[in-house]
């Protein structure tokens, strides 16, 4: 990630104490910034970003754990399905809701994620379409973070 983008992203600064946050595992800097902005705006939660699979796994196991993980499918070092499997098989992370993010509409990917225990699935096109963005972000927040919305 270049310095211009990194300076605006909560990349390495995982909150401490009782602070609740969302972990976004996304390797595309521009998409990470957009998703971060959407979820911070609508949830009030801080969004911390991991740029690849290994970094995402390490941050998910951190203290405090995230309240929600938004996990891209296609990632360098460790793909989203591998991370999802690790998350759902670890006592430390199994209870954290995981929502997969993808730009690809492939039924077998959705079925595979479901078989691994994914809690939700969002298509990036739905997040980046002005007519549907707010609806998808708010429904995800309401379902997985239990935040009452107006």
Protein Blocks (a to p, Z undefined) as FASTA:
>chain_A
ZZklmmmpcfklccehjbdcdddddfblklmmmmmmmmmmmnopacdddfbfklmmmmmm
mccddfbdcddfbdghiafklmmmmmmmpfklmmpccddddfbdcfklmmmmmmnopabd
cdfklmmgmklmmmmmmmmmmmmnopacZZ
